[in-house]
Amino acid sequence: MHTSNLCSPALGQLGEVLPSVPAGTFERLDLSFTQGETLTRYTADQPVILDYQDGMSSLILYAGDPPQIYYLDRIVLLQPGVLFSVAPISKESHVRFLIPKNGALQEIDLISSAFVNQTSQALEFEQLYTFFCQKSPGNFYFRGESHNPYELVYVDQGALHNLVDGRDIVLKQQECLIIGRNSWHIQFSDEPVSFLTVSFDLRSPFLDTLTGQAMLLRQDLKTLLEKMVHELQRDSFSGDCIEALLKLLLVELIRQPKLQSSAARKPSTFHSENEILNQILQQISKNISSKISLQKLAESVHISVPYIHTLFVRHLGIPPGQYIMKIRMEESKLLLQEGTMTVGEVAARMGFSSIQHFSKQFKNICGISPSRYLKSLR
């Protein structure tokens, strides 16, 4: 909860800040406060003076909802009847209560200290896992995966397809996407593309409102990403700086006017279709080197083959057969890039009946024969 500066105007009718302890006869109570799960609420029938001694304390006043919290770094006089607590900011603090001889301090009750002790950080950063930039001259492909950390993807140049939970989210220049926890995703691009990937963990009730939608970054937010990239080449403090810049970027994304993604505007039937399509895409990815039957795919998710065609065209813009062949060719390129297999061996690994059939499909999809592609890697 926000802590305010202690001053007389802020206190209003509740009390005032004093320059020093006034002359007079007081009963003095030196109280110690230790961090815990409860707070004592006090009131007095006479004005009470609080004089901080050592440690760091907060003064909580219950005159409204929510309570007002002030940093107790000055001498303060509270009017009779004001309900208040003292909460330590440091592990332990000491405050002197001064009460007129004819007055009495009363302990009203104990309440939970959760509203005071809760962190003021809405984003609790836990760990930065990966941070890297990628450039591809074209035909980029990343096979599907899911993981617990969040993943931020930002495209600097070109366009990048992100198949996330059965949806094709195309990021264009200066757009970013946050992929939610454990969301299965696959990435590819048919044109030159340059993009940034960051995976991280944090606790926040707000971040999930940003996941699964393409967001166009303002220039100031793009500058934050550029600073993050610059930090990669710096000293041992670079990790701290990258985390701080990433957190600032996320805060600004949350603060900006809420984006209504295309998915949010779709009826609920689209969400169920995305779930079905996501299951199909994962099965294709796991069995890409085998002969894939659309009939078996349809049976596995309890739909018809025509409906599979409908889902692919509606959500991905291509028929299932074309998608499967594209993914098979992308996997074939990865095997060729490893440099341990011949074209014939790759064709056999990917389930093609002949090297001729494989070569024809490879050239149709990639625009180049597999043998020429293999030579281009050397």
N, C-alpha and C positions, 0 to 999 in steps of 0.2 A: 504494500500500500504506500502511496505517496506521502513523504514526510515534508512538512512545510517549515518555513523559517518562523521562529518565535519572535513576535513583535506585538506591541499593544494594539495597533489597528486590526491585526488578524484576530486577536482575542475578543475584541468588541466589548460586550457587556459581561463577559465571563471573567475578566481579570485584566491585569496589566503587567508589563515588564518593568522591574525596578532597577535603578542603577546600583543599589546596594541594599543590604539588610537594614530596615528602618530601626530607629531606637525604640525601645519598649521592652516590656517583660513578656517573654514567650516561654512556652513549654517546648523543649527541643527534643525531637525524635530523629535519631540517626538510623536510617533504614538501609538495609542491603537488599538488592534485587538481583536474582539469578535467572538466566533464561530457562524457561520451562513451558509447559503446555497450558498453563492457566495464568490469569492476571487477577489481582485484587482490585476491586473498584471501591474507591473511597469517596466520602463527602464530609463536610464539616459545617457546624452551625455558626461558625465565625470565619472571617477571612483566614486562609491558610497560605503560608509562604513556602515555596519550594526552592531550596538552594542546592544546586548540584555540587558534589564534592569531587568524586573521581569516577573513572569509567565513562561510558557513553550511554545516555538514556534518552528515551522518548517520553513525551507527555501526551497522554491520550485523553481527550475531552469528549464526553458522550452527550453533547448538546444537540446533536443532529444525527441523521442517518445518511451516509456512514459516519462513524466517529472521525474527529479531526486529530491528526497526529502531528506533533511538533518536535523538533530536535531541542532537547532541554539543555541549552548551553548558556542560559541566563537565569537570573533570579526572577521568579514570577510570583505574583500574588493572585490567588483565585478567590472569587467572591463566595459567600456562604451558599451552600446548597448545590454547588457545581459538582457534578459526578465526574471523577477522573481516575486514571491509573498511571503508574510509572512502569515502563517496560525497558529492560536493558537492551542496548544495541550490541555492546560488547558482551563477553561472557558473564561479567558481573559489574554492577555499578552501585554507587552509594549516593543517596540524596538525603539532605537534612530537611525535615518538616518543622516549621515554626508555627505554633498555634498559640493564640492569646490564652492567658491563664484561665479565663472563664469559658473557654471554648472546648470542644470535644471533637476528635477525629473519629469517624465511624467507618468500619469495614462493612460495605453493603453486601457483596457477594463475590464469588469467583466465576470468571468467564473464560472461555477458550481464547488463547492467544494466537489462533491460526490466522486471523485477519491482519495481525501485526507481523508475524513471522513469515508469512508467505512472501516468496521472492518477488521483487519488482520486475524480474525479467520474464517476459512472456515467451521468449525463445531461450531455452536452456540448451546451449550447444554442448554436445557430448564428444563427438570425434569427427575429424576430417579423414576420410579413407583414401580417396583418390582425387587427383587434380591433374588433368592432362589435356593437351590440344592435339587435334588430328587434322591432317589435310589429305585429301584424296583426289586424284586427277579424274575420278569417275568410277562408276560401278563399285562403290563402297558397300560392304555388307558386314553386319555383325549378327551372329546367330543368337537366338533367343536365350534369355536368362531372367531370373528373378532373384532379388536379394532384399534383406531387411532394411539396409540404409536407403534414405531418399537419394534420388539422382537428379541433378540439374543439368540440362543440355541447352547450350546456346549456340546458334548458328551465326557465324561471322560472314560467310559468303556461301552462295548456292542455296540448296534446299535439301532437307533431310527428312525421310519418312521414318516415323516412329510408330510401330504397331504396338500399342499399349492396351492390354486387356481387351483385345478384339477391336480396337479402333485405330484407324490410320490418321495420326496427327502429323501433318506436314509442317515442319518449321522452315521458314524462309529467313532471309537476312535480317539480323537484329531482333529475332524472336527467340524466346526461351521456353522451356517446358520443365516442370517438376514432375518426376515420375514417383508415384507413391510407394510406400513400403510393400514389398513382396508382390509387386505388379510385374507380371511376365511381359517382356518387351523385346522387340527385335528392331534393328535399324538398317536402312539401306538408302542408297542414293544412286541415281542413274546419270548424274552430272557431277562436275567438280564441286567439292564441298569442303568447307573449313569450319570446324566446330570445336566447342569446349565441353568437357564432361567433368562434373564434380559429384562425388558421392559422399554423403555425410549423415550423421545421426544427430538428432536433437529432439527435445521434448517440447511440444507446443500444441495447444488446442486449435491453433489458427492455420497451420501450414497445410493441412489437408484440404482447406478451401481453395488452394491454388493448384492442386495436382490435376493432371490430365487435361490441361488446356494450353494452347499456344498463346504466349503473352508478348506483345511488342514492347521492347524496352525503350524508355526515354533515354536521351543522350547522357544524362547524369548517371543513370544506372549502367549504361554501357561503359562509361568511364570507370565505374567501380570494378567491372570485370577486367578491363584493361590493366588496372592497377594490380589486380590479383595475378594476372599473367606476368606482369613485371616483377612481382615479388618472388616468382619461381627462381630467378637468377640471383637472388640476394643472399644475405647471411643467415645465420641460425635462427633469427627472429622471423623469417619469412612465413613459417607455418602459423605463428600467432597473428601476423598481419592478414594472411589469407582468411583465417577464421573470422577475424573481426570484420573484414570487408564483406565476406559472404553473409554474415549475420545482418549487417547493415542493408545489404541488397534485399534479403528476405523480408526485413521489416518494411522497407519501402514498397515492396510488392504487395504486402498485406495491407498497407495503409492506402494504397491507391484505390480509386473507385472499383467496386467489385465487378469483375468481368463475368459476363454470362456466356459461357462457352457454348459451342454448337451442341455439345452433348447435353448441357443443361436445358436447352430449349426443346430437346426431343422428348417424345412421350415415353412412358415407362417401358413400352414394348421394345424400344431401341436398346435400353439397358439390358434387357433379357437376351436380345439378339447379340449384343456385344459379348455377353457371358458365354453364349453358345459358340460364337465364332472364336473366342479366346481358347476354348477347349480344343476346337478343331485345329487352330494354328499350332498349339503346343504338340498335338499328336503328329502333325505333319513334320514339325521340327525334330521330334524324337525319332521318327521313322523315315527320314528323308532319303536314306540310302537304300530303302526297300521299295518295292512296287506298292504304291498307295492306291487303294481302291476307294473311290468316292462312296460306293455302296456301304463299305465297312465303316467309313467315317460317319456317314449318315446314321447308321444303326447305333454307333457308339454314343451318339447324343440324342437319339430317338427323334430324328427328323427325316424328311425325304431328301433324295438327291436333288430334285428341282429346287428345294428350299435352300440347300447349300449354295447352289448357283445364285439364288436371289440374295443371300447374305453376303457373298463375296462381291458381287457387283454393287450392291447397295452401300456397303461399308468400305470396301477396298478399291472399287472401281475396275476390277479385273475378274474374269471367271476363275474358278478354283484350279482348273488344269493349268492355266497360264501362270498362276501364282506358284503352284507346286514345281513347275519346270524352272521358273526363275530361281527359287530357293535351291533347287538341285544344282543349278549352274553356279550359283554363288558358293555353295559348299565345295563344288568341284574346283573352283578357283583357289579356295583356301588350301585344298590338298596339293594343287600344282605349286602354290607358293612355298609349301614346305620343302619341295625339291627332292623328295625321297621316292616319288612314284612317277612312272611313265604315264603318257596319255592313256594308253590301253589299260593300265592298272587302275587309273582313276575311273575310267569308264566302267570297269568291272565292279569297283567298289561302290559306285553310285547306282548299280543295278541295271545298266544298259545292256541290251542283248548283243550289241556290236559296237565297235569303235566308230564305224561310219555313222550310225544313228546318233551316237554321243556327239561326234564332231559337228553334225548338221545342226543339232539342237543348240550346241554351245555357240556356234556362229550366229544363229538366229537371235539368240538372247543377248550375247555379248558383243556382236558385231565383228568378231575376229575368230579365227580357227584356234582350237586349243594348242596346237603345235606352235603357232605364231605367238600366242599369249605366253607360252612357256619360254620361248626365246626372248620375249620382251622383259622377262624377269631377270635375265642373266646380265 
